[in-house]
Amino acid sequence: MKSPSPADLSIFLSIAQHLNLSRAAIDLGLTPSALSHSLRVLESRLGVRLFNRTTRSVALTEAGERLYIRLRPAFRDIDDALEDLNSFRDKPSGSLRITAGRQACELVLLPIVSRFLQQYPDIRVEIVESDAFVDVVAGGFDAGVRFGNRLEADMVSLAIGPNMRSIVVGAPSLFERHSAPQIPEDLHRLPCIRHRFPSGSIYRWEFERGGIAQEIEVNGPLTLGDVSLMLGPAAQGIGLAYVFEEMAAEHLADGSLIQVLADWCPYYQGLHLYYPGRRHPPAPLKAFIEYARSFRQIRTS
């Protein structure tokens, strides 16, 4: 039996990481058909099936799971060894993959990345938009961005944005038909624009005042999967929206939206960069961490 090459094994690792042939093919710069052929050749050489494949899914077999567990640390050591070479360069180079929700991208991440790339032209950044919480290691990412700093024990977080708050807004035309809410419970009688998470659950609006926290299950004629899409329908009087304050700033300034329940909407911890707590992060990630930290200090000083 001819032993598989490191290239063959890297193909296996990419498929095992993504559990999706199309995404693995993009990651490796191959066509899906070429990737499938390479996988068949690898399984033939090893004499075992590594994946159970259907037209809709890819899953590791028991043999594939065992091989993945053994190979992943070894290839990580190789990656770390290659990253050490960055210390001999004037500026680090390489790639950086970050997962973040759309609002995180628009509000904080993209402004940082745009300036970061000007300072580090040899680094390539890929941002994958997802509102679901992503396991960065399993997903093949270097880091992720989300609100707050409550993380798994093996992760590290860094605040990259200021404290934020979400607010309730509605159009003047809506308040011509309905009286403005005075307490969160009043939302039960008002039309609201709901937010559905990728998991399928509906977001319950969160409020707090005087140490009393509440979650309100709202109802209304419109449900959206993207918070940034709520501003237009809200300004047209379809319903109240619960959005990030910064997103609604222009609408509040021109009077197309009015804020209500302001004293029930406190500030909370903003966006954090989270990444594996390994001793030596890859050079592109290390550079981005340092830049994000300095960028935040400049904005808050």
BAFI-3210 file (N, C-alpha, C; in Angstrom, 3 decimals, decimal comma, padded with zeros to 6 digits):
// residues 301
n [1|2|3|4|5|6|7|8|9|10|11|12|13|14|15|16|17|18|19|20|21|22|23|24|25|26|27|28|29|30|31|32|33|34|35|36|37|38|39|40|41|42|43|44|45|46|47|48|49|50|51|52|53|54|55|56|57|58|59|60|61|62|63|64|65|66|67|68|69|70|71|72|73|74|75|76|77|78|79|80|81|82|83|84|85|86|87|88|89|90|91|92|93|94|95|96|97|98|99|100|101|102|103|104|105|106|107|108|109|110|111|112|113|114|115|116|117|118|119|120|121|122|123|124|125|126|127|128|129|130|131|132|133|134|135|136|137|138|139|140|141|142|143|144|145|146|147|148|149|150|151|152|153|154|155|156|157|158|159|160|161|162|163|164|165|166|167|168|169|170|171|172|173|174|175|176|177|178|179|180|181|182|183|184|185|186|187|188|189|190|191|192|193|194|195|196|197|198|199|200|201|202|203|204|205|206|207|208|209|210|211|212|213|214|215|216|217|218|219|220|221|222|223|224|225|226|227|228|229|230|231|232|233|234|235|236|237|238|239|240|241|242|243|244|245|246|247|248|249|250|251|252|253|254|255|256|257|258|259|260|261|262|263|264|265|266|267|268|269|270|271|272|273|274|275|276|277|278|279|280|281|282|283|284|285|286|287|288|289|290|291|292|293|294|295|296|297|298|299|300|301]
n.u [000,841|000,620|001,796|-000,162|000,297|001,402|-000,167|-002,422|-003,433|-003,969|-006,130|-008,022|-008,216|-009,301|-011,842|-012,893|-012,964|-014,764|-016,937|-018,274|-018,222|-018,163|-017,431|-014,949|-013,601|-013,466|-011,877|-009,470|-008,889|-009,736|-011,730|-015,008|-015,348|-012,703|-011,833|-013,481|-012,550|-009,881|-010,370|-011,531|-009,346|-007,606|-009,025|-009,019|-006,300|-005,836|-007,555|-009,889|-013,107|-013,518|-015,431|-018,972|-021,065|-023,706|-026,079|-026,705|-025,243|-022,191|-020,333|-018,111|-016,751|-016,259|-013,574|-012,617|-013,048|-011,261|-008,817|-008,856|-008,730|-006,154|-004,533|-005,011|-003,705|-001,015|-000,779|-001,378|000,876|002,727|001,764|002,201|004,992|005,666|004,554|006,305|008,343|007,568|008,591|011,014|010,526|010,012|007,423|004,488|003,024|000,486|-002,649|-005,855|-008,709|-011,925|-014,910|-018,065|-021,062|-023,445|-024,094|-021,995|-019,892|-020,512|-020,684|-018,302|-016,153|-015,358|-014,437|-012,091|-010,631|-010,231|-008,416|-006,372|-005,446|-004,245|-001,972|-000,773|000,002|000,696|-000,909|-003,790|-007,222|-010,111|-013,518|-016,186|-019,546|-021,842|-024,585|-024,897|-023,475|-020,177|-017,957|-014,735|-012,428|-013,319|-014,562|-012,523|-011,509|-009,553|-010,325|-013,203|-016,023|-018,176|-020,919|-020,236|-018,269|-018,447|-017,209|-015,981|-013,816|-011,287|-010,874|-009,938|-010,770|-011,114|-011,967|-013,177|-014,703|-016,777|-018,921|-022,335|-025,822|-029,139|-032,110|-035,597|-037,586|-039,897|-042,104|-043,407|-045,970|-046,873|-047,283|-049,397|-051,486|-051,277|-050,762|-047,681|-045,431|-045,028|-043,928|-042,102|-043,994|-046,096|-045,587|-046,827|-049,288|-048,765|-047,823|-044,940|-041,677|-040,272|-037,330|-035,755|-033,529|-030,697|-030,924|-033,585|-035,132|-037,076|-036,137|-036,275|-037,101|-034,884|-034,725|-033,853|-033,973|-033,162|-031,947|-033,726|-034,426|-035,889|-037,472|-039,143|-041,581|-042,402|-044,887|-046,103|-046,615|-044,446|-041,521|-038,040|-034,764|-032,530|-031,247|-030,572|-032,313|-034,638|-035,054|-036,131|-038,877|-039,798|-039,651|-041,651|-043,857|-044,699|-044,199|-042,868|-039,332|-036,457|-033,345|-029,779|-028,473|-026,682|-027,173|-029,639|-029,232|-029,251|-031,934|-033,198|-032,196|-033,307|-035,951|-037,587|-037,844|-038,736|-037,554|-038,470|-039,141|-036,641|-035,404|-035,342|-033,403|-030,390|-026,782|-024,532|-021,880|-019,821|-018,729|-016,599|-013,492|-012,807|-010,702|-008,664|-006,937|-004,131|-000,573|001,141|-000,174|-001,002|001,010|-000,386|-002,814|-001,872|-000,828|-003,187|-004,633|-003,065|-003,288|-006,070|-006,444|-004,967|-006,357|-008,864|-008,154|-007,407|-009,855|-011,383|-010,056]
n.v [-001,204|002,159|004,851|007,564|010,981|014,079|016,056|014,611|013,949|016,460|017,172|015,356|016,325|018,875|018,291|016,856|018,844|020,762|019,192|019,258|019,052|021,022|023,422|022,621|022,238|024,865|025,953|024,627|025,339|023,780|021,980|020,670|018,114|017,271|017,175|015,147|012,994|012,847|012,157|009,627|008,214|008,383|006,926|004,459|003,840|003,635|001,650|001,773|003,174|006,593|008,552|008,823|009,366|011,211|012,613|014,894|015,200|014,906|012,797|011,754|008,480|005,876|005,109|007,317|009,371|008,617|008,861|011,595|012,740|011,976|013,129|015,916|017,398|016,985|018,248|020,780|021,382|021,494|023,699|025,653|025,594|026,570|029,090|030,235|031,175|033,657|035,441|036,196|037,961|041,342|042,271|040,469|037,790|035,995|034,247|035,105|034,040|034,937|034,641|036,192|037,946|039,769|042,360|042,778|042,879|045,208|047,259|047,275|045,425|045,528|048,276|048,130|046,062|047,127|049,243|047,804|046,168|048,038|048,617|046,151|044,805|042,288|040,397|038,413|038,669|036,880|037,128|035,474|035,594|035,006|034,627|032,773|031,250|030,235|027,513|028,179|026,640|024,090|025,008|025,872|028,452|031,340|033,167|034,647|036,899|038,271|039,334|040,331|038,572|035,948|032,890|029,652|027,603|027,269|029,401|032,762|036,173|039,451|042,770|044,688|046,776|049,577|049,783|048,905|049,380|048,105|049,379|050,355|051,268|053,227|054,354|057,726|057,594|055,144|055,642|057,340|055,677|053,928|054,052|054,997|052,599|052,241|050,591|047,477|045,350|046,462|046,028|043,761|044,444|045,752|046,035|044,363|043,975|040,993|038,994|036,284|033,753|031,991|029,405|028,987|029,805|032,414|035,690|036,985|040,073|041,978|043,554|045,865|047,362|049,088|046,844|044,871|042,425|041,635|039,556|039,794|038,312|039,133|040,037|040,256|041,540|040,991|039,090|038,826|037,754|039,254|041,860|044,407|044,823|045,707|048,407|049,885|048,858|049,513|052,316|052,784|052,334|049,739|048,245|048,129|048,149|046,426|047,325|047,866|050,767|052,440|051,768|052,928|055,631|057,715|057,693|058,393|060,949|062,338|062,158|060,156|057,874|057,124|056,854|054,644|053,476|054,048|054,141|051,528|050,275|049,496|049,956|047,446|044,975|045,298|044,294|041,463|040,005|036,643|033,831|030,816|029,816|029,322|029,001|030,220|032,175|032,235|034,274|036,272|036,454|037,238|039,758|041,029|040,979|042,664|045,015|045,481|045,912|048,301|049,962|050,163|051,489|053,952|054,898|055,111|056,899]
n.w [000,000|-000,920|000,922|002,134|001,165|002,797|001,602|000,803|003,314|004,338|002,792|003,734|006,388|005,996|004,921|007,074|008,936|007,931|007,212|004,841|001,475|-000,524|000,835|001,833|-000,567|-001,535|000,471|-000,016|-002,576|-004,723|-007,162|-006,466|-007,632|-008,097|-005,478|-004,411|-005,908|-004,973|-002,337|-002,622|-003,655|-001,462|000,519|-000,737|-000,734|002,005|002,695|004,150|004,898|005,341|005,537|005,757|003,157|001,716|-000,612|000,685|003,048|004,974|006,995|009,556|009,708|012,191|011,958|010,528|012,400|014,416|013,052|012,486|015,068|015,799|013,819|013,768|015,963|015,187|012,669|013,499|015,005|012,935|011,532|013,505|013,638|011,107|011,364|013,155|011,591|010,849|012,661|011,683|009,715|008,570|008,713|009,651|007,707|005,906|006,414|007,805|009,366|010,274|012,096|012,283|013,241|011,187|012,165|013,963|012,177|010,668|012,620|014,167|013,457|010,634|010,270|011,855|010,594|008,032|008,433|009,602|007,499|005,883|007,303|007,478|004,818|003,828|004,916|004,600|005,012|005,818|006,289|007,606|007,541|010,069|012,166|014,082|017,021|016,724|016,857|016,852|016,497|015,578|013,292|011,702|011,999|012,891|014,776|016,412|016,598|018,976|021,152|024,501|027,025|027,854|027,748|026,604|028,632|027,472|025,839|024,891|025,416|024,015|024,417|021,793|021,139|022,204|025,179|024,663|023,784|023,372|021,916|021,995|019,326|017,417|014,786|014,309|013,174|014,092|016,782|016,618|016,315|018,435|021,949|023,499|024,934|028,476|030,336|030,100|029,908|028,531|025,895|025,034|024,007|021,703|018,201|017,115|015,660|015,093|015,854|014,439|015,315|013,759|014,735|014,868|016,988|018,564|019,377|022,640|023,924|025,897|029,053|031,694|034,888|037,792|038,904|038,294|036,020|032,890|030,434|027,454|025,522|022,419|019,931|016,541|013,156|011,503|011,006|011,123|010,073|010,339|012,102|011,157|009,067|010,133|010,525|008,333|007,916|010,508|010,500|008,724|010,161|010,683|012,973|016,361|016,891|018,059|018,392|017,851|019,360|017,973|015,332|014,837|014,956|012,930|012,102|014,485|014,759|012,558|013,123|012,120|013,556|016,931|020,220|022,829|026,198|027,318|029,854|030,564|029,189|029,592|029,295|028,013|027,938|025,086|021,798|021,519|020,669|020,253|020,807|020,462|023,418|023,003|023,540|021,650|019,441|015,916|013,744|012,103|013,552|016,071|015,432|014,706|017,087|018,720|017,223|017,266|019,983|020,391|018,655|019,850|022,204|021,204|020,187|022,490|024,048]
ca.u [000,000|001,355|001,409|-000,689|001,187|000,833|-001,223|-003,618|-003,960|-004,533|-007,457|-008,875|-008,448|-010,198|-013,195|-013,328|-013,193|-015,964|-018,018|-018,981|-017,257|-018,063|-016,644|-013,578|-013,016|-013,126|-010,754|-008,246|-008,692|-009,986|-013,113|-015,608|-015,104|-011,311|-011,746|-014,096|-011,622|-008,750|-010,841|-011,680|-007,997|-007,074|-009,705|-008,556|-004,948|-005,882|-008,352|-011,022|-013,958|-013,308|-016,644|-020,251|-021,487|-024,964|-026,196|-026,968|-024,428|-020,912|-020,082|-016,963|-016,944|-015,474|-012,169|-012,295|-012,993|-010,004|-007,712|-008,931|-008,249|-004,709|-003,819|-005,201|-002,607|000,243|-000,793|-001,333|002,287|003,380|001,355|002,894|006,400|005,757|004,270|007,492|009,180|007,133|009,409|012,182|010,099|009,767|006,005|003,920|002,232|-000,343|-004,095|-006,597|-010,129|-012,716|-016,354|-018,753|-022,396|-023,479|-024,032|-020,632|-019,065|-020,805|-020,498|-016,961|-015,074|-014,853|-013,570|-010,781|-009,937|-009,833|-007,193|-005,361|-004,879|-003,353|-000,722|-000,184|-000,416|001,008|-001,885|-005,079|-008,278|-011,408|-014,562|-017,347|-020,677|-022,778|-025,143|-024,843|-022,196|-019,367|-016,748|-013,711|-011,491|-013,985|-014,907|-011,331|-011,290|-008,545|-010,982|-014,576|-016,458|-019,542|-021,155|-019,907|-017,023|-018,705|-016,655|-015,511|-012,620|-010,045|-010,869|-009,531|-011,544|-010,574|-012,958|-012,720|-015,631|-017,289|-020,189|-023,428|-027,148|-030,215|-033,200|-036,885|-037,923|-041,096|-042,381|-044,466|-047,280|-047,299|-047,765|-050,682|-052,482|-051,103|-050,041|-046,322|-045,300|-044,405|-043,183|-041,930|-045,192|-046,987|-045,263|-047,732|-050,448|-048,287|-047,181|-043,477|-040,944|-039,544|-036,047|-035,567|-032,127|-030,453|-031,355|-035,033|-035,811|-037,407|-035,474|-037,090|-036,493|-034,313|-034,789|-033,394|-034,021|-033,096|-031,580|-034,780|-034,271|-037,073|-037,456|-040,504|-041,871|-043,241|-045,600|-046,309|-046,880|-043,234|-040,384|-036,860|-033,574|-031,411|-031,669|-030,391|-033,435|-035,826|-035,208|-037,044|-040,272|-040,139|-039,869|-042,915|-044,947|-045,152|-044,142|-041,705|-038,126|-035,459|-032,129|-028,634|-028,656|-025,866|-027,816|-030,816|-028,862|-029,704|-033,402|-033,569|-031,827|-034,229|-037,311|-038,378|-038,062|-038,753|-037,161|-039,325|-038,608|-035,206|-034,873|-035,289|-032,400|-029,056|-025,630|-023,949|-020,575|-019,897|-018,180|-015,326|-012,789|-012,478|-009,769|-008,118|-005,908|-002,854|000,555|001,680|-001,147|-000,384|001,482|-001,438|-003,755|-001,190|-000,778|-004,538|-004,978|-002,369|-003,842|-007,428|-006,313|-004,541|-007,425|-009,892|-007,630|-007,443|-011,254|-011,980|-009,255]
ca.v [000,000|003,411|005,722|008,869|012,125|015,143|016,747|013,777|014,046|017,800|017,122|014,684|017,209|019,959|017,746|016,527|020,099|021,430|018,227|019,781|018,953|022,298|024,368|022,125|022,501|026,297|026,135|024,069|025,843|022,685|021,797|019,576|016,814|016,903|016,829|013,837|011,999|012,713|011,429|008,215|007,655|008,241|005,808|003,239|003,556|003,243|000,439|001,985|004,331|007,658|009,365|008,382|010,486|011,172|013,813|016,064|015,316|014,218|012,506|010,880|007,134|005,665|005,145|008,700|010,137|008,292|009,459|013,050|013,069|011,786|013,990|017,353|018,017|016,937|019,310|022,056|021,609|021,908|025,091|026,505|025,675|027,483|030,433|030,766|031,861|035,050|036,283|036,640|038,937|042,686|042,299|039,129|037,507|034,811|034,437|035,227|033,767|035,391|034,499|037,270|038,280|040,923|043,614|042,899|043,315|046,586|048,228|047,336|044,616|046,002|049,453|047,725|045,271|047,996|049,948|046,781|045,723|049,092|048,527|044,826|044,447|040,894|039,528|038,299|038,433|036,391|037,229|034,647|036,139|034,039|035,099|031,675|031,129|029,267|026,954|028,621|025,554|023,112|025,640|026,260|029,890|031,805|033,936|035,022|038,127|038,210|040,227|039,825|037,809|034,647|031,953|028,382|027,750|027,272|030,547|034,068|037,236|040,807|043,768|045,464|047,870|050,194|049,271|049,196|049,039|047,944|050,285|050,131|052,439|053,133|055,527|058,609|057,122|054,043|056,191|057,976|054,608|053,226|054,813|054,520|051,743|052,853|049,514|046,397|044,527|047,110|045,561|042,674|044,969|046,537|045,265|044,417|043,248|039,955|038,527|034,838|033,339|030,871|028,156|028,886|030,401|033,838|036,458|037,647|041,369|042,010|044,848|045,868|048,650|048,936|045,481|043,938|042,045|041,038|039,131|039,918|037,645|040,069|039,492|041,271|041,065|040,766|038,431|038,920|037,073|040,200|043,044|045,631|044,974|046,130|049,859|050,364|048,598|050,257|053,717|052,848|052,134|048,341|047,795|048,535|047,353|046,382|047,375|048,528|052,216|053,053|051,529|053,786|057,022|058,648|057,746|059,171|062,354|063,000|062,051|059,088|056,910|057,678|055,852|054,470|052,593|054,326|053,837|050,078|049,780|049,860|049,558|046,141|044,771|045,308|043,197|040,876|039,044|035,450|032,976|029,752|030,287|028,642|029,815|031,006|032,342|032,512|035,655|037,203|036,659|038,019|041,141|041,592|041,188|043,868|046,180|045,715|046,483|049,701|050,684|050,470|052,491|055,251|055,327|055,401|057,920]
ca.w [000,000|-000,973|002,033|001,711|001,331|003,638|000,858|000,904|004,670|004,534|002,180|004,705|007,530|005,604|004,819|008,432|009,649|007,416|006,982|003,676|000,381|-001,246|001,625|001,864|-001,880|-001,570|001,395|-000,601|-003,938|-005,651|-007,555|-005,693|-008,260|-007,835|-004,060|-004,250|-006,465|-004,055|-001,161|-002,990|-003,769|-000,104|001,172|-001,385|-000,243|003,414|002,809|005,051|004,582|006,319|005,639|005,212|002,313|000,980|-001,447|001,523|004,251|005,099|008,407|009,791|010,236|013,406|011,558|010,192|013,643|015,106|012,293|012,663|016,412|015,849|012,869|013,975|016,739|014,440|011,664|014,222|015,323|011,696|011,297|014,476|013,240|009,971|011,841|013,836|010,612|010,741|013,534|010,936|008,725|009,094|009,047|009,484|006,518|006,061|006,335|009,063|009,146|011,411|011,977|013,006|012,772|010,294|012,916|014,472|011,045|010,285|013,688|014,748|012,884|009,347|010,422|012,365|009,579|006,920|008,825|009,860|006,227|005,381|008,044|007,258|003,454|003,493|005,562|003,930|005,998|005,351|007,296|007,281|008,298|010,653|013,429|015,041|017,711|015,994|017,466|015,906|016,220|014,726|012,031|010,950|012,098|013,846|015,829|016,166|017,265|019,477|022,269|025,821|027,158|028,481|026,797|027,098|029,469|026,704|024,935|025,413|024,783|024,041|024,036|020,634|020,918|023,434|025,690|023,744|024,289|022,407|022,256|021,339|018,508|016,602|013,952|014,799|012,705|014,956|018,048|016,368|016,426|019,704|022,968|023,693|026,119|029,644|030,974|029,112|029,735|027,564|024,545|024,678|023,281|020,564|017,122|017,177|014,622|015,819|015,308|014,543|015,250|012,836|015,362|014,738|018,140|018,474|020,436|023,652|024,182|027,243|029,723|033,085|035,592|039,240|039,257|037,879|034,624|032,292|029,040|026,948|024,252|021,673|018,781|015,531|011,792|010,702|011,642|010,265|010,567|010,348|012,860|010,373|008,142|010,868|010,596|007,290|008,293|011,725|010,112|007,990|011,104|010,740|014,357|017,136|016,632|019,140|017,578|018,460|019,362|016,930|014,045|014,691|015,251|011,896|012,148|015,669|014,523|011,622|013,640|011,502|014,619|018,279|021,203|024,002|027,253|027,420|031,179|030,711|028,224|030,071|028,487|028,331|027,317|023,632|021,009|021,930|019,827|021,037|020,061|021,311|024,348|022,815|023,989|020,542|018,358|014,616|013,637|011,676|014,658|017,101|014,963|014,737|018,497|019,173|016,536|017,774|021,326|020,261|017,964|020,836|023,111|020,507|020,069|023,792|024,769]
c.u [000,877|000,865|000,870|000,303|000,576|-000,286|-002,526|-004,271|-004,542|-005,915|-008,447|-009,222|-009,424|-011,637|-013,737|-013,665|-014,498|-017,178|-018,927|-017,972|-017,080|-017,208|-015,189|-012,879|-012,610|-011,917|-009,440|-007,971|-008,860|-011,443|-013,703|-015,345|-013,676|-011,132|-012,333|-013,190|-010,449|-009,148|-011,003|-010,332|-007,412|-007,719|-009,272|-007,167|-004,967|-006,684|-009,509|-011,832|-013,817|-014,568|-017,842|-020,843|-022,849|-025,002|-026,345|-025,993|-023,139|-020,660|-018,900|-017,418|-016,138|-013,977|-011,738|-012,168|-011,681|-008,811|-007,680|-008,376|-006,730|-003,960|-003,889|-004,103|-001,290|000,304|-000,800|000,111|003,052|003,050|002,087|004,362|006,585|005,477|005,459|008,396|008,788|007,966|010,645|011,823|009,892|008,313|005,417|003,122|001,410|-001,812|-004,718|-008,070|-010,899|-014,189|-017,030|-020,139|-022,369|-023,366|-022,646|-019,697|-019,259|-020,403|-019,048|-015,894|-014,506|-014,038|-012,176|-009,987|-009,441|-008,541|-006,043|-004,679|-003,975|-001,993|-000,009|-000,610|-000,137|000,072|-003,197|-006,135|-009,541|-012,393|-015,769|-018,500|-021,590|-023,266|-025,200|-023,491|-021,419|-018,190|-015,606|-012,742|-012,114|-014,308|-013,724|-011,060|-010,158|-009,199|-012,429|-014,892|-017,896|-019,677|-020,800|-018,652|-017,227|-018,332|-016,311|-014,169|-011,341|-009,961|-010,457|-010,365|-010,871|-011,667|-012,412|-013,668|-016,142|-018,518|-021,327|-024,758|-028,117|-031,397|-034,462|-037,280|-039,189|-041,321|-043,444|-045,859|-047,800|-047,900|-049,001|-051,814|-052,451|-050,382|-048,678|-046,242|-044,594|-043,562|-043,075|-043,184|-046,173|-046,745|-046,197|-048,927|-050,052|-047,694|-045,663|-042,881|-040,026|-038,251|-035,926|-034,088|-031,958|-030,906|-032,857|-035,794|-036,041|-036,777|-036,506|-036,397|-036,095|-034,308|-034,271|-033,515|-034,023|-032,766|-032,620|-034,645|-035,537|-036,793|-038,891|-040,630|-042,874|-043,921|-045,816|-046,404|-045,646|-042,142|-039,228|-035,690|-032,366|-031,887|-031,589|-031,527|-034,670|-036,082|-036,195|-038,498|-040,704|-040,446|-041,167|-044,119|-045,462|-045,184|-042,931|-040,534|-037,181|-034,111|-030,989|-028,781|-027,902|-026,496|-028,947|-030,498|-029,400|-031,227|-033,888|-033,300|-032,815|-035,697|-038,164|-038,626|-037,976|-038,408|-038,162|-038,649|-037,106|-034,638|-034,839|-034,199|-030,995|-027,967|-025,128|-022,616|-020,725|-019,228|-016,801|-014,780|-012,460|-011,654|-009,200|-006,970|-004,608|-001,708|001,054|000,622|-000,417|-000,054|000,408|-002,443|-003,120|-001,134|-002,147|-004,978|-004,349|-002,953|-005,235|-007,391|-005,929|-005,618|-008,519|-009,425|-007,682|-008,873|-011,856|-011,214|-009,774]
c.v [001,255|004,341|007,041|009,976|013,128|015,905|015,964|013,940|015,428|017,897|016,461|015,611|018,327|019,469|017,437|017,779|020,743|020,510|018,707|019,823|020,280|023,298|023,925|022,395|023,964|026,570|025,700|024,579|024,765|022,703|020,663|018,198|016,347|016,490|015,438|012,733|011,764|011,927|009,941|007,522|007,413|007,054|004,475|002,842|003,054|001,963|000,547|003,184|005,348|008,497|008,570|009,560|010,197|012,428|015,063|016,231|014,519|014,019|011,562|009,495|007,007|005,721|006,578|009,573|009,887|008,922|010,970|013,472|012,963|012,787|015,471|017,986|018,040|018,050|020,688|022,392|022,063|023,361|026,046|026,677|026,631|028,919|031,060|031,520|033,330|035,978|036,807|037,656|040,295|042,830|040,915|039,007|036,251|035,166|034,437|035,051|034,100|035,151|035,565|037,457|039,556|042,242|043,840|043,390|044,802|047,585|048,373|046,654|045,185|047,294|049,101|047,010|046,151|048,738|048,971|046,355|046,782|049,025|047,192|044,302|042,999|039,898|039,573|037,908|037,947|036,467|036,429|035,089|035,024|034,580|034,000|031,680|029,970|028,812|027,231|027,503|024,548|023,692|026,079|027,755|030,190|032,501|034,184|036,305|037,936|039,150|039,554|038,981|036,490|033,556|030,627|028,575|027,859|028,430|031,816|035,130|038,584|041,769|044,594|046,619|048,415|049,457|049,731|049,000|048,892|048,789|049,904|051,404|052,164|054,421|056,413|058,140|055,965|054,582|057,069|056,956|053,910|054,145|054,170|053,652|052,477|051,843|048,375|045,570|045,130|046,625|044,442|043,167|045,735|045,638|045,463|043,623|042,252|039,567|037,027|034,501|032,223|029,530|027,924|029,524|031,893|034,566|037,111|038,951|041,480|043,434|044,719|047,283|048,384|047,532|044,439|043,677|041,360|040,608|039,095|039,209|038,497|039,348|040,617|040,683|040,673|040,127|038,420|038,182|037,967|041,489|044,308|045,854|045,552|047,632|050,396|050,113|049,354|051,713|053,887|052,552|050,710|047,837|048,364|047,615|047,475|046,233|048,008|050,039|052,883|052,888|052,515|055,269|058,017|058,788|058,543|060,653|063,051|062,839|060,970|057,938|057,616|056,564|055,830|053,498|052,803|053,935|052,345|049,451|050,202|049,436|048,192|046,012|044,625|044,101|042,779|039,968|037,842|034,488|031,915|030,259|029,510|029,581|030,728|031,116|032,586|033,991|036,624|037,489|037,504|039,492|041,793|041,865|042,483|045,115|046,515|046,348|047,967|050,544|051,077|051,546|053,874|055,780|055,735|056,471|059,311]
c.w [000,000|000,125|001,505|002,000|002,303|002,934|000,918|002,272|004,951|003,896|003,134|005,869|007,187|005,504|006,212|009,218|009,224|007,373|005,859|002,527|-000,355|-000,487|001,708|000,540|-002,010|-000,706|000,768|-002,007|-004,989|-006,096|-006,713|-006,287|-008,018|-006,379|-003,799|-004,769|-005,525|-002,810|-001,459|-003,093|-002,376|000,601|000,572|-000,889|001,199|003,625|003,784|004,564|005,709|006,543|005,131|004,457|001,681|000,117|-000,599|002,681|004,136|006,586|008,517|010,233|011,522|013,095|011,234|011,419|014,371|014,382|012,485|014,021|016,495|014,964|013,213|014,823|015,977|013,401|012,318|014,605|014,088|011,389|012,240|014,108|012,072|010,393|012,542|012,870|010,465|011,610|012,822|009,857|009,385|009,517|008,803|008,195|006,789|006,006|007,725|008,756|010,421|011,114|012,835|012,420|011,938|011,053|013,499|013,382|010,764|011,366|014,127|013,905|011,594|009,450|010,937|011,282|008,436|007,231|009,083|008,564|005,601|006,056|007,807|005,877|003,071|004,162|004,779|004,961|005,293|006,515|006,815|008,176|008,772|011,982|014,477|015,748|017,096|016,842|016,504|015,549|015,263|013,353|011,202|010,954|013,080|015,027|015,436|016,912|017,716|020,671|023,586|025,822|027,890|027,485|027,442|027,797|028,663|025,721|025,671|024,699|024,973|023,592|022,874|020,322|022,224|023,951|024,779|024,457|023,120|022,867|021,480|020,601|017,710|015,830|014,584|014,387|013,555|016,248|017,869|016,522|017,783|020,687|023,210|024,948|027,251|030,421|029,960|028,872|028,724|026,137|024,089|023,858|022,021|019,482|017,173|016,021|015,323|015,093|015,539|014,367|014,221|013,407|015,223|015,886|017,918|019,661|021,357|024,037|025,656|027,810|031,152|033,645|037,089|039,677|038,885|036,388|034,131|030,857|028,554|025,605|023,485|020,509|017,783|014,144|010,998|011,549|010,662|010,900|010,652|011,013|012,010|009,374|008,820|010,784|009,566|007,631|009,549|011,386|009,339|008,880|011,206|012,177|015,065|016,809|017,813|018,457|018,373|018,299|018,221|015,550|013,790|014,808|014,221|011,911|013,359|015,450|013,596|012,018|013,015|012,477|015,967|019,260|022,362|024,971|027,475|028,779|031,481|029,821|028,653|029,083|028,946|027,602|025,813|023,001|021,512|020,825|020,701|020,171|021,005|022,169|024,232|023,198|022,870|019,441|017,044|014,484|013,134|012,788|015,751|016,706|015,038|016,168|019,001|018,525|017,060|019,159|021,243|019,600|018,952|021,811|022,513|020,474|021,410|024,570|024,487]
res [m|k|s|p|s|p|a|d|l|s|i|f|l|s|i|a|q|h|l|n|l|s|r|a|a|i|d|l|g|l|t|p|s|a|l|s|h|s|l|r|v|l|e|s|r|l|g|v|r|l|f|n|r|t|t|r|s|v|a|l|t|e|a|g|e|r|l|y|i|r|l|r|p|a|f|r|d|i|d|d|a|l|e|d|l|n|s|f|r|d|k|p|s|g|s|l|r|i|t|a|g|r|q|a|c|e|l|v|l|l|p|i|v|s|r|f|l|q|q|y|p|d|i|r|v|e|i|v|e|s|d|a|f|v|d|v|v|a|g|g|f|d|a|g|v|r|f|g|n|r|l|e|a|d|m|v|s|l|a|i|g|p|n|m|r|s|i|v|v|g|a|p|s|l|f|e|r|h|s|a|p|q|i|p|e|d|l|h|r|l|p|c|i|r|h|r|f|p|s|g|s|i|y|r|w|e|f|e|r|g|g|i|a|q|e|i|e|v|n|g|p|l|t|l|g|d|v|s|l|m|l|g|p|a|a|q|g|i|g|l|a|y|v|f|e|e|m|a|a|e|h|l|a|d|g|s|l|i|q|v|l|a|d|w|c|p|y|y|q|g|l|h|l|y|y|p|g|r|r|h|p|p|a|p|l|k|a|f|i|e|y|a|r|s|f|r|q|i|r|t|s]
***
